[in-house]
Amino acid sequence: MTLASKLQKLLRLPDFSLPIWILTVGRLLSQIGTGFTLFSAPIFFSGELGLSSSLIGFGLGMGSLAGVLGRLISGTLSDRPNWGRRPMLLWSAAIATLADLAFACSPLVPGKSWQLFMVGNLLMGFGIGLYWPAMEAALVDRTTPDQRNEAFALSRLGDNLGLGIGVLLGGALMVSKIPYPWLFVADGISFVVFGALVFGYVTETVGQTSAGSSVEKATGAAEPLTKGAGAPSGWKVALGDRTLQKFVLVNILFTAYLSQIHSTLPLFLSKFLPKANLSLSPGFIGSLFTLYVFLTAMTQMPVARFFRNRGHRVMLQASNVSWVTGFLVLATMGFAASQMPMVSAGMIQGWTLVSLIVLSLATVTYLPAASAFVAELAPDALRGTYLSINSQCWAIGYFLGPTIGGWALDQLQRQAYWLWAGVALCGLFVDVGLRSLSQSPAQSSS
């Protein structure tokens, strides 16, 4: 038994092929670089270069739109034998590196900071959009159905762990007064390393998928695809899949849930609580979200292992219950802070901590199950296309969530806790949608 095998057995790690581990390690490294810049980029472009908040927000929004285009292209080309998963991953790394180069050069070209900021956001959004469908399709190609929950969990573990490490290192580098452009250089280097790992260790899998590739899963017919994978007929099959249509509606709500943690919740804690004569310090809020990132990283694999034989739909239902519980805790906390004078800052800190612990469990049960469900629903030859549609749910959810959440906080003002009650109520619609999936003849064995 090799040292790697002994370590794998000792840590109870899944028995995956080398490319799965390479994709995970590469993603961890690139997310460390992303963590460097996650919080420093707005500070840099606002404070150092004088860009307005609205301009920065517009640039980030344009990056999201570029990501939609990237996902469409990646979903189509990653299914085509003359392209495939590997080239999409390499192009993703290269374009993201160019984005960081644009960011790093922005202070070096007088009068062009805004243009370079926009170029950087467009390139970064497009590059990340190319990444997701191709990476998830490559992962599915190399795993069996009973491995996929853990495979997607391992990928998300790399994301969360890398992001957490990157945020901590980025904060340390900012305190040490290292010039901001070097953070973008570090991020660019991480994408170069990721691309090198893909180039050296990840082979193409299009055309090597399991036998019997057909549209049978999606339509009930046994006819093989008559056009190249990713052709318009492939999108017609995917968009006409009734089970996928139902799941897309559910998944948009799930991703909108997740976006509330990253966008609306920090605003709620920093703006609503002071109006209720209570407040949490920025340092405490930052520590809470760092804890949330590491908690999701530490629990990702154990939770996926626990649900291994319980099915993806059961895992998604458990996630929905956790989301609703976490949001109800926030609603209760907001009501108490607004209506009960005896509530102290310490009690608010405890409530917030409990809510983030519950929401971290909701996150780790949702992330692998959603991708694994779609992967098993997809015909072998259309995995990239199906996973591209699944990835678009993130773009829609991350547009709707922050937009509605920010608007609600402005409208409700001192009654902002009603926002969390309303979000929790959405769990009823998610539950109905998940139950309808079990009645579909096209559903996978899970």
Buried (B, 14 or more C-beta within 10 A) or exposed (E): EEEEEEEBEEEEBBEBEEBBBBBBBBBBBBBBBBBBBBBBBBEBBBEBBEBEEEBBEBBBBBBBBBBBBBBBBBBBBBBBEEBBBBBBBBBBBBBBBBBBBBBBBBBEEEEEBBEBBBBBBBBBBBBBBBBBBBBBBBBBBBBEBEBBBBBBBBBBBBBBBBBBBBBBBBBEBBEEEEEBBEBBBBBBBBBBBBBEBBEEBBEBBBEEBEEEBBBBBBBEEEEEBEEBBBBEBBBEBBEEBEBBEBBBEBBBBBBBBBBBBEBBBBBBBBBBBEEBEBBBEEEBBBEBBBBBBBBBBBBBBEBBBBBBEBBBBBBBBBBBBBBBBBBBBBBBBBBBBBEEEEBEBEBBBEBBBBBBBBBBBBBBBBBBBBBBBBBBBBBBBBBBBBBBBBBBBBBBBBBBBBBBBEEBBEEBEEBBBBBBBBBBEBBEEBBEBBEBBEEBEBBBEB
